[in-house]
Amino acid sequence: MVTLADILGAAGAISGVADRTPLIPSPFMSAAIGHEFLLKLENMQPIGAFKLRGALNAVRALPEGVAGVTCCSTGNHGRGVAYAARERGIRAVICMSELVPQAKVDGIRALGAEARIAGRSQDDALAESRRLAAAEGLVEISPFDDAAVIAGQGTIGLEMLAARPDLDHILIPLSGGGLAAGIAVAARAIRPGIRLTGITMNRGAAMHLSIAAGHPVEVAEMASLADSLGGGIGHDNRLSFPLCRDLLDDTVLVSEEEIYHAMQVLYHEDRIIAEGASVVGLAACLSGKLAPAGPTATVVTGRNLDMQVFTRIVTGQDVRLDDHVIKGCPYAT
Ligand SMILES: *Cc1c(COP(=O)(O)O)cnc(C)c1O
């Protein structure tokens, strides 16, 4: 599995490139929950998202002479893998579905990686990545179901508890569960009684439904403001599913309207530009679905936004997501 020792090893491996983001207080959110509320600013990583940690740890661990790497991605893992592959001077092919925003595809190409668009879902992108791995001798790096990736993401938990050993509750954006699994392994080892909540959108909550069912389940993939949280957990999930199932205290779902409002809050109150996936922890508290009982922190996971959509949100305009329209609302507390 993945242990604290693996995470400490990852911290050494990624040191100086993807580590040590600030953990800052949010006065507005602290007042809202009645306890200190802290933001771990992974949106400040070199690729604009925490995924660089896991990707770097995985790519640096590959044997000498490797031909190249491939992965499926909702955008940010691909960007991390592209960055790490460029650093090692090897080929990277990133497979994504049509649901991935153009800004993310462009960011991957800008790092010199090949971007392939395959189908309408993460499953389609995964199938293409596996086909390529077999056909072209590339190593496939899962965005979440990989021990080196999970250990890399776990370094976030190490840093949070090193900065604030008194944290009572960590709110973790949850998709394939690599981030939550890594943080949970670190946090449970360092502070066993800490509360750990995984949070995701109600449009396609793959890990939440899988934990409830007791096995990985498939979900229909839908457009969401939290596009980085889209996709399934893989029917053959080996690591992130059991770790999330065993180590998280609970999972909470938020709506698109709640994500919209929380993006406005983070921007207007904390002056932070971040993706929908980054604000689900705020959304869960602001909607009253979670009531933390002590010092609380969440991970602001990324900033790789479609700026046109972001501008519409922070100026209170309607946003269309395929079949669903989020009714605009100017920001007011
Ligand atoms: C990947 C990602 C997540 C979710 O991480 P998982 O390990 O898939 O659960 C959250 N936010 C952003 C910005 C991401 O890129």
The ligand as a MOL file (V3000), in Angstrom:
LIG
                    3D

  0  0  0     0  0            999 V3000
M  V30 BEGIN CTAB
M  V30 COUNTS 15 15 0 0 0
M  V30 BEGIN ATOM
M  V30 1 C -7.1170 16.0920 -9.7420 0
M  V30 2 C -7.7000 17.2620 -9.0600 0
M  V30 3 C -8.5040 17.1070 -7.9140 0
M  V30 4 C -8.9090 15.7630 -7.3620 0
M  V30 5 O -7.8360 14.9060 -7.0940 0
M  V30 6 P -8.0360 13.3100 -7.0580 0
M  V30 7 O -6.7230 12.7720 -6.6620 0
M  V30 8 O -8.4360 12.8860 -8.4440 0
M  V30 9 O -9.1320 13.0170 -6.0920 0
M  V30 10 C -8.9680 18.2600 -7.2940 0
M  V30 11 N -8.6890 19.4930 -7.7710 0
M  V30 12 C -7.9240 19.6790 -8.8710 0
M  V30 13 C -7.6630 21.0670 -9.3380 0
M  V30 14 C -7.4040 18.5700 -9.5490 0
M  V30 15 O -6.6580 18.7740 -10.6360 0
M  V30 END ATOM
M  V30 BEGIN BOND
M  V30 1 1 1 2
M  V30 2 1 2 3
M  V30 3 2 2 14
M  V30 4 1 3 4
M  V30 5 2 3 10
M  V30 6 1 4 5
M  V30 7 1 5 6
M  V30 8 2 6 7
M  V30 9 1 6 8
M  V30 10 1 6 9
M  V30 11 1 10 11
M  V30 12 2 11 12
M  V30 13 1 12 13
M  V30 14 1 12 14
M  V30 15 1 14 15
M  V30 END BOND
M  V30 END CTAB
M  END
